[in-house]
Amino acid sequence: MSASRPGDSGRRPLRIVRLANFVAPSSGGLRTALRELGKGIKAAGHEPVLVIPGERMSDRETEQGRVITLPGPLLPGTGGYRVLTDQRRVARLLEELAPDRLEVSDRTTLRWTGKWARRARVPAVMVSHETADGVLRTWGLPEKAARRAADALNVRTAHTYSRVVCTTEFAEREFVRIGARNVVRAPLGVDLVQRHPALRDPGVRARHAREDETLLVMCSRLSVEKRPGTALDALEALRRRGRRAALVVAGDGPLRARLEQRVRVSGLPVTFLGHVPDPGLLGALQASADLALAPGPAETFGLAALEAMACGTPVVASASSALPEVIGSAGAAAADHGEAFADAVDLLLQRREADRREAARARAECFGWNAAVDAFLAAHDAAVPVRPALPYAPGGVA
């Protein structure tokens, strides 16, 4: 195998093979990030190859480059996630693909690929899409135990891979804590054309809330680590205080049946849409809401929240997550319980609507996909395209 070395990539295009688990047909943030980064890598003249688990084998050319699906079993209790468990088959495929660079988006079941890359002399990058201690805490592990387990995992990860990519300072902290020196920052982005305030649709709003009601939206996978129940707690708290409000939930997952049962018993005005595959419809929903809720405490970036902000909709986010760093003063952070989220909702709604919507859009305009692609390419020591600086008009489209 003739893998290149870091620093030689300015002379030729690179084949960047990307491995990811936990990518379901209805998954949101990770699938979006992989697609947009793949499109950008391809546009920059490199060769992206994405390998993911699926129901059956497939190999196709797409707008994001070559996408190979290997059969992978369903992970029980995850609502459709599959994993690449056949290490020999994945290793054989990697040998056949002969990557110049390897990028891995799963530091648990795919961490063995770091050792493969070392043996093959292929520079490898691990992308940290969530904090290890945050996920462990959401699954019930005590804070100290979660930190010890996360530190042990992160030490091995940092040692095994050439670089660890973190999308925010928040995500980087757990690696700084263990003294890792091979961590780089590469923020993700948002499609500022597909997500825009002009998508606001009075008809969409009217379907889900009356004129005198506050319309809240949550776009999230309905799983334990995302803490979707906090959104229902917040709605309940708001209505106890006398605020007329309704909630729309876009997303699916293993907790959906339990959440729907709670709504039936309590009578809360909540609409569950399930997975919304139409980006136009999802964008219209995000743009038509008054506020978006992002209660996941282990989020290291939060693409759904950033998409809502690109639509001009402010976000109330978990103070335990990276989202306060992303949303800045255009949103509000809250402790991980319903009353705190309700307080943050009330606080944001005190602002003049036009001001809060303009601030949300302006903040989202700081996160274009071009900058994200360039940062990921730099993490791979790959040639980065030279682009003219095109400032965004306030509230406008790039």
HELIX and SHEET records of a PDB file:
HELIX    1   1 GLY A   29  ALA A   43  1                                  15    
HELIX    2   2 GLN A   87  LEU A   97  1                                  11    
HELIX    3   3 THR A  113  ALA A  120  1                                   8    
HELIX    4   4 ALA A  132  THR A  138  1                                   7    
HELIX    5   5 GLU A  143  THR A  160  1                                  18    
HELIX    6   6 GLU A  169  VAL A  176  1                                   8    
HELIX    7   7 PRO A  197  LEU A  199  5                                   3    
HELIX    8   8 PRO A  202  HIS A  208  1                                   7    
HELIX    9   9 VAL A  224  LYS A  226  5                                   3    
HELIX   10  10 GLY A  229  ARG A  240  1                                  12    
HELIX   11  11 ARG A  256  SER A  266  1                                  11    
HELIX   12  12 PRO A  279  SER A  288  1                                  10    
HELIX   13  13 LEU A  303  ALA A  310  1                                   8    
HELIX   14  14 LEU A  323  ILE A  327  1                                   5    
HELIX   15  15 GLY A  328  ALA A  330  5                                   3    
HELIX   16  16 GLY A  338  LEU A  349  1                                  12    
HELIX   17  17 GLU A  353  ALA A  364  1                                  12    
HELIX   18  18 TRP A  369  ALA A  379  1                                  11    
SHEET    1   A 8 SER A  58  THR A  62  0                                        
SHEET    2   A 8 GLY A  65  PRO A  71 -1                                        
SHEET    3   A 8 GLU A  47  GLY A  54  1                                        
SHEET    4   A 8 ARG A  15  ALA A  20  1                                        
SHEET    5   A 8 ARG A 101  SER A 105  1                                        
SHEET    6   A 8 ALA A 124  SER A 128  1                                        
SHEET    7   A 8 ARG A 163  CYS A 166  1                                        
SHEET    8   A 8 VAL A 183  ARG A 185  1                                        
SHEET    1   B 6 VAL A 270  GLY A 274  0                                        
SHEET    2   B 6 ALA A 245  ALA A 250  1                                        
SHEET    3   B 6 THR A 214  CYS A 219  1                                        
SHEET    4   B 6 LEU A 291  ALA A 294  1                                        
SHEET    5   B 6 VAL A 315  SER A 318  1                                        
SHEET    6   B 6 ALA A 332  ALA A 334  1                                        
END                                                                             
